[in-house]
């Protein structure tokens, strides 16, 4: 479990830079840089719709992260072992506009 800071402001799971989903998937099977990764769990927040926060009522500072970025030093058997993870995406409207800034190539 990692401390997650989420900068994807338009994600329906983002609440005060914390995640309400409970767990996320970082994509980027062939990633060589953080820009080649993404938060596969990103879901765009839509105006006029309530944010979906899964079964969690409140955002969590610590979260379970599955990771496909096998070239990252923090990936251990498809699980992220970093202490802290920074997901970026500012005004992202889809998962490909996000990335894992914590990615460090092996």
Backbone bond lengths (Angstrom), bond angles and torsions (degrees), N, CA, C in turn:
res aa  C-N    CA-C-N  psi(-1)  N-CA   C-N-CA  omega(-1)  CA-C   N-CA-C  phi
1 X - - - 1.451 - - 1.538 107.78 -
2 X 1.321 113.88 139.69 1.459 120.43 -176.53 1.526 110.30 -124.24
3 X 1.315 115.20 153.13 1.457 120.43 171.42 1.523 106.21 -77.63
4 X 1.327 116.65 121.87 1.464 121.18 -174.84 1.520 111.07 -107.78
5 X 1.330 115.22 131.37 1.460 122.47 170.57 1.517 105.77 -115.35
6 X 1.322 116.98 118.08 1.458 121.00 -176.52 1.522 110.83 -109.03
7 X 1.331 115.34 121.39 1.457 120.94 178.29 1.515 113.26 -100.48
8 X 1.329 117.44 5.56 1.466 121.68 179.12 1.530 108.45 -81.49
9 X 1.311 115.71 82.54 1.464 122.59 -172.80 1.521 114.13 -60.19
10 X 1.321 117.48 -28.79 1.460 121.23 -177.86 1.521 113.70 -88.60
11 X 1.327 117.21 5.45 1.462 119.62 179.88 1.526 109.55 -80.83
12 X 1.303 115.77 134.88 1.462 120.96 -178.00 1.529 112.05 -63.22
13 X 1.339 117.50 -23.32 1.463 121.45 -179.63 1.523 113.00 -86.70
14 X 1.345 117.56 -10.86 1.460 121.32 -176.74 1.520 110.58 -80.74
15 X 1.318 114.25 126.75 1.456 120.41 175.74 1.524 106.76 -138.81
16 X 1.319 117.05 108.61 1.466 123.10 -178.89 1.523 112.16 56.67
17 X 1.340 117.36 42.87 1.465 125.72 179.41 1.524 113.26 66.23
18 X 1.332 116.88 16.20 1.459 122.70 174.65 1.524 107.87 -117.91
19 X 1.328 116.54 163.17 1.461 120.53 -175.03 1.520 112.12 -107.55
20 X 1.317 115.78 137.32 1.466 122.67 178.47 1.530 111.83 -101.24
21 X 1.320 118.40 1.41 1.459 120.17 -174.45 1.535 112.81 -76.33
22 X 1.310 117.45 -33.95 1.461 120.45 -179.11 1.518 112.50 105.35
23 X 1.338 116.82 -35.74 1.461 122.37 174.99 1.527 107.46 -159.24
24 X 1.325 116.72 156.49 1.462 119.70 178.16 1.520 109.92 -135.92
25 X 1.336 114.53 165.34 1.470 122.23 175.76 1.518 107.91 -120.01
26 X 1.330 115.83 124.05 1.458 121.35 173.57 1.521 107.18 -96.05
27 X 1.320 116.36 124.43 1.452 122.27 179.05 1.506 111.44 -95.62
28 X 1.317 116.03 162.81 1.456 121.08 177.25 1.515 111.56 135.31
29 X 1.299 116.09 49.33 1.475 122.29 -175.75 1.526 112.41 -49.28
30 X 1.323 118.36 -38.21 1.461 121.75 -177.40 1.533 111.95 -108.71
31 X 1.314 117.27 21.57 1.469 122.19 -176.07 1.529 112.06 -64.54
32 X 1.333 114.55 137.36 1.459 121.84 172.61 1.523 110.57 -113.30
33 X 1.331 115.95 -15.56 1.469 121.87 178.14 1.532 107.97 -140.29
34 X 1.313 116.08 166.71 1.466 120.24 176.74 1.511 112.54 -60.97
35 X 1.322 117.13 -30.33 1.468 120.72 179.30 1.534 112.30 -66.72
36 X 1.324 116.49 -17.50 1.469 121.12 178.74 1.530 112.12 -88.57
37 X 1.330 116.66 1.38 1.465 121.67 179.87 1.518 109.96 -104.60
38 X 1.323 116.47 171.39 1.462 120.74 174.68 1.527 109.13 -159.82
39 X 1.309 115.88 162.99 1.459 120.72 172.46 1.526 107.11 -90.92
40 X 1.327 115.61 102.43 1.468 121.10 -178.98 1.528 111.74 -64.56
41 X 1.329 117.16 -19.20 1.466 121.27 -177.59 1.523 112.85 -85.14
42 X 1.332 117.37 -4.93 1.461 121.65 -179.98 1.527 110.81 -56.25
43 X 1.317 115.78 133.50 1.468 122.57 173.57 1.525 106.95 -136.02
44 X 1.327 116.23 120.29 1.460 120.51 -175.24 1.528 111.85 -63.00
45 X 1.316 114.81 132.31 1.468 121.76 173.99 1.513 107.45 -75.36
46 X 1.321 116.58 131.36 1.463 120.77 -177.80 1.523 110.11 -113.54
47 X 1.317 115.02 136.96 1.460 121.66 178.19 1.521 110.28 -56.42
48 X 1.313 116.27 137.47 1.453 120.71 176.60 1.514 114.18 82.18
49 X 1.333 117.58 0.38 1.460 121.48 178.50 1.524 108.18 -116.78
50 X 1.294 116.99 141.85 1.454 120.55 175.40 1.519 108.90 -68.30
51 X 1.313 116.19 142.53 1.456 120.12 176.36 1.525 108.87 -67.93
52 X 1.308 115.82 134.67 1.459 121.34 176.80 1.513 107.63 -86.19
53 X 1.311 117.66 123.52 1.457 120.24 -177.81 1.523 112.19 -120.99
54 X 1.310 117.96 29.35 1.464 124.79 -179.24 1.512 109.89 47.13
55 X 1.314 116.62 -140.66 1.459 119.60 -176.74 1.525 112.31 -88.22
56 X 1.328 117.26 -5.89 1.460 120.22 -179.70 1.520 110.60 -88.38
57 X 1.309 115.74 128.19 1.464 119.09 178.09 1.517 111.17 -81.28
58 X 1.325 116.02 -29.24 1.458 120.78 -176.05 1.530 109.65 -124.72
59 X 1.311 116.08 150.14 1.457 118.69 178.55 1.523 111.11 -65.99
60 X 1.315 115.52 152.66 1.451 120.91 -179.19 1.520 110.37 -112.84
61 X 1.315 117.12 137.28 1.463 122.61 178.21 1.537 110.04 -77.22
62 X 1.333 116.80 -30.84 1.467 122.82 -178.94 1.522 108.39 -114.21
63 X 1.332 116.64 135.47 1.457 120.64 -172.27 1.533 110.59 -145.86
64 X 1.319 116.14 153.53 1.458 122.37 175.06 1.529 108.42 -84.38
65 X 1.333 116.74 132.60 1.460 120.71 -176.71 1.527 110.08 -126.79
66 X 1.322 115.88 116.08 1.458 121.47 170.70 1.519 106.54 -86.05
67 X 1.331 116.92 146.21 1.463 119.42 -173.85 1.517 111.61 -142.92
68 X 1.324 115.11 127.82 1.467 121.84 176.59 1.523 112.51 -91.68
69 X 1.330 118.54 -6.92 1.464 122.43 -176.11 1.534 109.69 -78.48
70 X 1.333 115.68 80.44 1.467 120.82 -174.32 1.528 113.18 -66.88
71 X 1.329 118.41 -16.26 1.463 121.34 177.78 1.521 112.93 -86.17
72 X 1.320 118.26 4.69 1.467 122.33 179.95 1.529 109.69 -91.40
73 X 1.315 116.91 138.14 1.472 120.65 -179.23 1.523 112.56 -64.28
74 X 1.326 117.70 -20.72 1.467 120.93 -178.58 1.530 113.04 -88.44
75 X 1.330 117.12 -6.44 1.461 120.96 -179.16 1.524 109.55 -82.27
76 X 1.312 115.52 122.45 1.457 121.21 175.99 1.522 108.00 -131.20
77 X 1.336 114.72 104.65 1.459 119.70 179.88 1.533 111.82 56.13
78 X 1.342 115.63 44.16 1.467 124.29 177.34 1.525 114.07 68.08
79 X 1.324 116.95 22.21 1.468 122.11 174.62 1.527 107.33 -124.58
80 X 1.319 116.97 140.31 1.458 121.18 178.19 1.528 109.20 -80.29
81 X 1.324 115.84 130.35 1.464 121.74 -179.59 1.533 112.40 -111.88
82 X 1.326 117.32 11.82 1.465 120.74 177.88 1.527 109.21 -71.29
83 X 1.316 116.37 149.44 1.461 120.65 176.28 1.524 111.17 -72.90
84 X 1.346 114.71 -37.10 1.465 121.09 -179.32 1.514 109.46 -133.92
85 X 1.334 115.72 140.07 1.463 121.14 179.64 1.523 109.00 -129.26
86 X 1.325 114.85 134.79 1.462 122.26 -178.99 1.532 108.60 -115.97
87 X 1.332 116.09 109.05 1.463 121.11 175.42 1.526 107.28 -96.03
88 X 1.321 115.67 129.67 1.466 120.52 -179.57 1.511 109.70 -114.54
89 X 1.333 114.67 154.98 1.458 118.38 179.17 1.498 113.01 174.59
90 X 1.322 117.80 -0.30 1.459 121.60 175.84 1.509 114.17 34.69
91 X 1.305 116.43 -103.11 1.464 122.67 -176.98 1.531 111.96 -102.19
92 X 1.319 117.52 31.65 1.467 122.10 -178.63 1.527 111.16 -54.09
93 X 1.334 114.70 144.31 1.463 120.73 175.25 1.527 111.26 -116.06
94 X 1.344 115.96 -5.01 1.463 120.71 175.18 1.525 108.46 -153.92
95 X 1.315 117.12 167.92 1.463 121.36 -174.42 1.526 112.90 -61.83
96 X 1.326 117.92 -32.21 1.473 121.17 -178.29 1.523 112.58 -68.05
97 X 1.310 117.77 -13.40 1.461 121.48 177.46 1.527 111.60 -94.21
98 X 1.323 116.73 8.37 1.469 121.97 175.75 1.528 108.47 -110.27
99 X 1.329 117.19 165.62 1.457 120.27 173.16 1.524 109.99 -157.88
100 X 1.329 114.37 162.36 1.453 121.73 177.18 1.523 107.80 -96.82
101 X 1.327 116.38 106.28 1.466 121.24 -178.30 1.521 111.38 -74.52
102 X 1.306 118.37 -10.00 1.469 122.30 178.99 1.523 111.68 -83.14
103 X 1.335 117.66 -16.75 1.459 122.11 -179.62 1.531 110.56 -49.15
104 X 1.322 115.23 129.06 1.472 122.07 174.44 1.524 107.01 -133.71
105 X 1.321 115.64 121.74 1.463 120.07 -175.60 1.527 111.09 -66.50
106 X 1.339 115.24 141.49 1.479 121.57 175.95 1.505 110.35 -64.03
